[in-house]
Amino acid sequence: MRDGENAHGTGPTGLTGLRRHTWWTVPGMAAGVQLLFVGEWILDEDVSRWARGPAAVALAVEVVASVVLLTRRLALLPRADASPGAGASPGAGASPEAGVSPGAGPPVGWLITACAAGTVLAVCALAVRNYGLWAVAPATVVAIVATYLAPRARRPLIIGSVLFALLPGAVVSLAAQDGELAHAALFPAGLVAFTVWVLLGPLWAWDTARRLDEARRLEAELAVKDERLRFAADLHDIQGHHLQVIALKSELAERLVDADPERAAAEMREVRQLAADALSDTRAVVQGYRRTTLDDEITNATRVLAAAGIDARTTLERTTAADGLPEPVRHLLGLVMREATTNVLRHSRARHAEVDYRVTGGLARLRVSNDGADEPPDTARHPARGTGLPSLGERLRVAEGELTWHRDGEHFAVTARLPIGPATAAGPVAPGTAEAGPAVPGNGAAR
């Protein structure tokens, strides 16, 4: 693997150096220790020739098999669905490493070869009563197998291997009556535990780094998906609203073309302007510049609803005008105003609509209601599509606000609440809206 590439070779990461270090620490150390200690014993002229020959062949096979098995283990992505044993050490079989993905075990052929070669080395060393050497190869094999297992399966293997390592040397020592029973029994058991500790420790660090890198990659993918959803929601809001108004005004112009050609021409000029605005807004969304504001949306809603023949009444307190809102709050409430207006046009036969905006105790409240609401669709046969109110509700919850809606007979109301902080600057009344007091019909602002 080249520097600057991840395990898939697709981009820069900091894992290359750690992987190289882990390779030299784990497979390199496993091969080096066996070559150093067992190789020195094989080269000793005091060792019987009948033991040195088979041991030399077995050592070469064992080293190659160990390197192959551990190198393959380093290439596998660790599984992150197992809970680690808190506070346990790798040597005790409870490291935070959670094993490898299902179906990604060690190559069976190489594992059998390593076991056979380790057995030959152990038998040759025990035959000449070398109690400190016979467990080197078997301990390495046990550690290799443990690296492929999850902690729960690994613990019995390690504990059983440590206990079993007490027996062969003890049996040979008792049979030979050489007085080295304690050394023959305890040293191999300690060697097995130490070898497992040394090999699993660096692998735990490597697997942790791999999982963190995988989590970072998934986080980046989620960020991209979230941005795509945000863009889709904004595009839906813009295009759905503009297209609905264009369709409405086109239908109105069609009805007026014979009775009032001049007004029909005026409506078509507005259609052309709306189409140009939709194109401009779409381009702005793509570039990430467009911001919806509450004052603009209230003014536009009043005009559009009045053009549809709906008696639109707007109540807006002078001391809580939209111009005094923080920009994020104006944007979110503007989106709510736009979606509510679009819903009135699409999903109702409304004759009256009311828009009420005010600030109470540092909380901005926008309520849009109408009559003539259609029957709710059968969600089993016509599942919800697009974004709409549920999507806006999620966005307001992120901003610590709330969006609710309810239907009472033919009346439907959407209410948004957003915190705006302890101080709210007073501003002028938004264009096309009314002061506090008696609600003012919006029909006069139709054009």
C-alpha positions, 0 to 999 in steps of 0.5 A: 500500500502506498503512502497517502492511500486508505485501505481501499486505495481511494484517498488520503488517510493517516492509516498507512504509517500505522498499518506499516508499523502494525505489520512489522510489529505483529507478523514481523515479530511473530516471524522474528521471535521464532527465527531467533529462538527456535533457529538458534536452538536448531543451529546448536550442535549439541542438539541431536541431528534427528531433531534438528532436521525436522525442526528446521523444515517445520520452522520454515513452514511455520514462519511462512504460515504465520506471516500469511495468516497475520497479514490476511488478518490485518487486511480484514475490516473489524466488526464493530457490533460486539461490546468490548469487555471493559477494563480487560487486557488483550492478553486476557482475551477481552480486548475492545477489538470485536473480531472480524466480519462473519465469513472472513475467517483464516484460510483453512489450509494455511491454518492447518499447515501452521498447526502441523508445523507448530506440533512438529516443533513442540514435539522435537523440543520436548523430546530433548527436554527443552521446556523453555522452547517447545511452546513458542510455535504453539503459542504463536498459533493460538495467538493467530487463531485468537485474532480472528475471534470475537472476545467471547469466543477468544477467552475460552481458547486462551484460558484453555491453551494456558491451562493445557500448556502446563501439562506437556512439560510437566509430564515429560519432566515427571517421566524423566525425573529431572527435578525441573517440574515447576519450570517445565509446567509454568514457563510454557503457560506464561509464554502462551499468555505473554505471546497472546498479549503481545500479538493482540495488543497492536492488533487492537490498536489497528482495529480501533483505528480502522473502525474510527476511519470507517466511522469518519467515512460514514459520517462524511457520507451522511453529511453529503446525504443530509445536504442533498436532502436539504437541497431537495427540500428547498427545491421542493419548496420553491418549485412547488410554490411557484408552479402552483401560483403559475397554474392558478394565474394561468387558469384565471387568465384563461377564464378572463380572456373573453370577458376581460382581455386586459386583465387576462393579459396582466395575469399572463404578464405576472405568470411570465414574471413568476416563471422568471422568479422561479428560474432565478430562485432555483439558480440561487438555491443551487448556488446556496445563496437564497434565503426565504424571509417571513415578511416577503412570504406574508406579503406574497401569500396575501396577494396570492390567496386574494387572487384565488378568491380567498378572503385572506386576513392578516394580523401582525403586531407592530412591535413584533414585525418580521423585520426584527427577527433574527435571520434564521428565524425569518428564514424558517418562518418564511418556509412555514408561511410558504408551505401553508399557503401552498397547502391552502391552494392545493388541498382545500376549497377555502373561502377564508384564510387567516394569518396571525403572527406575534411574539410573546415572551421571546417566542415567535408564533405564526399561525395560518388557518383556513376553512374548506379543508379537503378530506385527508388522503388514505395514507395506505393507498396514497403514501405521503410524498415530497417534504411538506410539513413533516420535513419542516417540523424536523427543521424547526425541532433542530432549531428548538422550535415546534411545528404543529397542525390539526384539522377540525372538520373543514378547518385546518391550522398550521402553527409554528413556534420558534425561540428568538432570544430575550430581546427582539428589535422592533421594526416596521410592519411588513408590507401588505400586512396589518397592525394589531387590532381588527383583522384586515381583509387581504383582498384589497392587496390582490395585485 
